[in-house]
């Protein structure tokens, strides 16, 4: 078991279990530190989902995580392209999906996007994953972001596994 901050990571053969102990609040200036704390869990997970309302910081957090993964490319939201491919220094790739504009799981399949979920040498980061949750593997890491009710400049993050 490895402990970092408020999270506990348990590794079993072929299974990654993430347990949440508490919710964490943070501000925009804290995003790089939050990304550093999340890095061990993101490295272990092959698929990571990011949920939360518009403007909660999903792309901002992914941008910081990509930097921590060694990606040098400019990270942008793939809202209109649906996904962007980035390359890590170890020659592995990262697929960054934004599924906000997809209307159904059928549209996802018809676009052939599901093929990217099964490439073992690639990591998949998904913003707005709601339409594909039913097809994601159990070991998917879920990162939820939301506004802190009494302070709209702060965010709350909840890390969980599917």
FENWOKA-V31077 format. One record per residue. RES is the residue in one small letter. PHI is phi in whole degrees, -180 to 180 (* if undefined). PSI is psi in whole degrees, 0 to 359 (* if undefined). NEAR is the number of other C-alpha atoms within 8 Angstrom. Layout:
BEGIN
((RES PHI PSI NEAR) (RES PHI PSI NEAR))
END
This chain:
BEGIN
((x * 137 6) (x -120 127 6) (x -110 134 8) (x -140 119 7) (x 59 235 5) (x -98 4 9) (x -107 153 11) (x -126 135 12) (x -116 125 12) (x -116 128 9) (x -111 130 8) (x -126 161 6) (x -54 122 4) (x 65 7 4) (x -130 133 7) (x -114 123 11) (x -117 121 9) (x -106 130 13) (x -116 137 10) (x -99 135 11) (x -103 318 7) (x -148 162 7) (x -80 152 9) (x -120 132 8) (x -99 144 9) (x -155 161 11) (x -110 175 9) (x -56 320 7) (x -67 342 5) (x -90 354 8) (x -56 315 12) (x -60 322 10) (x -68 319 7) (x -61 317 9) (x -61 318 12) (x -62 319 9) (x -68 325 9) (x -79 340 9) (x -51 314 11) (x -60 325 7) (x -77 320 10) (x -67 322 10) (x -63 323 7) (x -76 326 7) (x -84 142 12) (x -88 327 11) (x -123 129 12) (x -128 128 13) (x -104 150 13) (x -129 114 14) (x -118 156 12) (x 152 166 10) (x -69 165 7) (x -52 136 5) (x 78 6 5) (x -75 342 10) (x 114 19 8) (x -60 308 12) (x -67 322 9) (x -61 316 8) (x -67 317 11) (x -61 320 9) (x -59 315 10) (x -69 321 11) (x -64 319 13) (x -61 318 10) (x -61 317 9) (x -65 330 10) (x -80 357 8) (x 91 11 8) (x -77 127 11) (x -96 343 5) (x -64 158 5) (x -73 125 4) (x -95 123 6) (x -129 164 6) (x -74 128 6) (x -88 35 11) (x -52 315 11) (x -90 337 5) (x -93 349 6) (x 75 319 10) (x -154 157 10) (x -131 145 9) (x -105 132 8) (x -122 159 10) (x -121 132 9) (x -87 162 11) (x -59 334 7) (x -85 17 4) (x 72 3 6) (x -81 159 10) (x -113 161 11) (x -125 125 12) (x -100 121 13) (x -107 108 13) (x -99 145 13) (x -130 107 14) (x -100 18 12) (x -54 320 8) (x -89 352 8) (x -74 139 9) (x -94 335 6) (x -156 165 7) (x -64 327 9) (x -62 318 6) (x -61 323 9) (x -63 310 12) (x -64 315 9) (x -61 332 7) (x -81 351 6) (x 77 12 7) (x -66 332 9) (x -62 334 8) (x -59 330 7) (x -72 341 9) (x -76 345 8) (x -111 10 6) (x -90 109 7) (x -65 336 6) (x -84 4 6) (x -123 148 11) (x -102 144 12) (x -121 122 13) (x -113 125 13) (x -125 117 13) (x -91 145 14) (x 56 58 12) (x -84 3 13) (x -51 320 5) (x -74 346 11) (x -112 3 9) (x -55 324 7) (x -69 342 5) (x -106 359 5) (x -79 146 7) (x -67 158 6) (x -57 326 6) (x -84 13 11) (x -63 134 13) (x -91 128 15) (x -112 123 12) (x -114 117 12) (x -106 131 10) (x -119 144 15) (x -154 166 10) (x -78 145 11) (x -78 127 11) (x -54 314 5) (x -96 5 4) (x -149 91 7) (x -65 349 8) (x -86 350 8) (x -105 155 11) (x -123 158 13) (x -118 139 12) (x -123 137 12) (x -128 126 11) (x -110 134 12) (x -151 168 10) (x -113 158 11) (x -63 * 8))
END
